[in-house]
Amino acid sequence: MVNEGDDGDEADDEHESARLTYLDLQRPRASKPLRELPRLVRTSLALVWVAGRREAIGLGVLTAFQALGSVVQLLLVGRLISKLNGLKTGGPWRFLVPELVAMTVALTVLPIVGLLITELRFLLGDLVTRRAQSLVARAAANASLLEFESPEFHDRLQRALVNASSRPIQVATALATISSTVVTSIALVVALAIVQPIVLVAVLLGGGPVWVVTRRATRIGFEFSVNEGEVDRRRAYLLHLLTAKPSAKEIRAYQLADHLDKRYGALWDARIARVRALVRRRSILGTVGRLANGLVVGAIIAVLVWTVASGRADVGKAVIAAGAVVMLGQRLSSLTSAAGLLYECGLFLSDLDDFLNDFQESVEPATATARPRETLSNLEAQDLTFRYPTGRADAVHNVSMHVRQGEMIALVGPNGSGKTTLAKLLAGLLPPSNGTVAWNGEVMEAGDASWTHGVAVMFQDFTQFMLTLRENITFGRVERSDDHDATRVAIDMAGLEALTASLPIGMETLLGPEFIGGTDISGGQWQRVALGRAFFRDAPVLILDEPSAALDPEAEAALFGTVKTLCRGRAVIVVSHRFSTVMQADRIYVLDKGSVLESGSHAELMALDGTYARMFRLQASRYLPEVEGLSAASDGAT
């Protein structure tokens, strides 16, 4: 039900959101983690348990053993001192043998236990990282293509990757520390309650200031990390430009290395300055808390020394009490730090949990049934409109078009006219802001596997997978990657026979220079590989975005001869600036500023003598002087 006041509340919310800054939108709500900390701890422990239950159990047992061993050591020291105090000079020392043997065992076993704990933490850390990063990667894969157009999404994704790698194991470590500390503290509390009860009260009171300042310092650190997300990505981007192969050519050609390095250094300098301020604030807070705690502990030890000096206490009991005070102070400090770490992890894990929940819906597996080619009779777009999240105008505006089985459709227009965006809409990769796309009259939803599995796409900025040639091809339809005959057909259709024959181990050759044993290939060859991937998909709709941009004229002619053959029984949509390709299409759509200006066959559009005819003559005049003269005469007549 909707209350009468809801409209006013919505208006207030909208007004409030208008005042929020970009960083406010990034920042998770501060009130949430404390309330949900128990659930987040359970979630983190469940993740640790699934990732490595044997290692987690072993770590817990060893940590508890280490905690009890420390208390036993203290008691042994107190017992030794008491016996020594009662032992006459020159008396038999054999009465000390049991304690000496026990101390030797403890001093030998406990360091070994500490070593095993360190190694188990290292192993468990990798197990948890593997599991957590897989969850984040899956969530990112479930996100729509539209999400990747948002800077906020990239900031959230980076935080999720970082936090998924470290925070769950930190929770497990913090809880292990808390558990061992509690076990140790209980034993120490019992000892102090027997030996010096008043000392126990003073020690417990001394831990209060440490917890207060730890909680405050944790909140400051969390806010700092959230606010740094955007700047961290900028710095990482500049580092990528300086170190990655794709940008290496232009950086050297334009001598950009020094300039980019200075910008990279400036971002680091600014971060270091902010880190210095953060460290200064947290150091002051920590110093105040530890100073208060240290004064309390120092006062207690002074009192114990006075009781021994004045004969009011036994030396052995005083040593146990003093040791218990020091150990309990250390344990309370560890407990406070672990609780602070747990609280900090809660803040970050809340952010991670939100990210995973937002994109938890699983995409359909690759084995989902694609639409058979014979089911396609018509793919129709009605009044398609789309605007990118960061855009100020529609990239596509009220576009209506159709493509039938067996047709080849071309999209032309100047850069930025919306051709590639329209292709993504027709492929089901982007959700339209308005309008519909219907497959055989059935309106489809973006991301529907029955739609996307029926479309093969090759974009101009295709991915170069640094894997084998076979994998680069069969990624077009991974569920039938073992179909070697289809792989060979796709390679032949893409004109990759010569390349395959020249590679050291044929289709099993690793492509690219990134990894040892890889073979780099030319840009035109990479484009053919991407085409082979699209052909291997064997889909009823084929979308090619500038498929011949890196091909020579002869290869381009051969390619589109293949495409025309492939078009039989399929619908082909080609985005191209080359009119030698475009004029072969059954129908051509001319776009500008996201809208369709003209549509028709090459002959019809030339007869119309509009935008398409002008663009065609302009391009043709570069190669045919007689067309240039014709174009000039036509312009003069106009």
Secondary structure, DSSP 8 states (H G I E B T S, - for coil): ---TTHHHHHHHHHHHHHH--HHHHHS--TTHHHHHHHHHHHHHHHHHHHHHHHHHHHHHHHHHHHHHHHHHHHHHHHHHHHHHHHS-TT---GGGHHHHHHHHHHHHHHHHHHHHHHHHHHHHHHHHHHHHHHHHHHHHHHS-GGGGG-HHHHHHHHHHHHHHHHHHHHHHHHHHHHHHHHHHHHHHHHHHHHH-HHHHHHHHHHTHHHHHHHHHHHHHHHHHHHHTHHHHHHHHHHHHHHH-HHHHHHHHHTT-HHHHHHHHHHHHHHHHHHHHHHHHHHHHHHHHHHHHHHHHHHHHHHHHHHHHHTTSS-HHHHHHHHHHHHHHHHHHHHHHHHHHHHHHHHHHHHHHHHHHHHT-S----TTS----GGG-SEEEEEEEEE--TT-SS-SEEEEEEEEETT-EEEEE-STTSSHHHHHHHHTTSS--SEEEEEETTEE--TT-HHHHTTEEEE-TT----SSBHHHHHHGGGGGGTT-HHHHHHHHHHTT-HHHHHHSTTGGG-BBSSSSTT-B---HHHHHHHHHHHHHHH--SEEEEESTTTTS-HHHHHHHHHHHHHHTTTSEEEEE-S-HHHHTTSSEEEEEETTEEEEEE-HHHHHHHTSHHHHHHHHHHTTT-HHHHHHHHHHHHH-
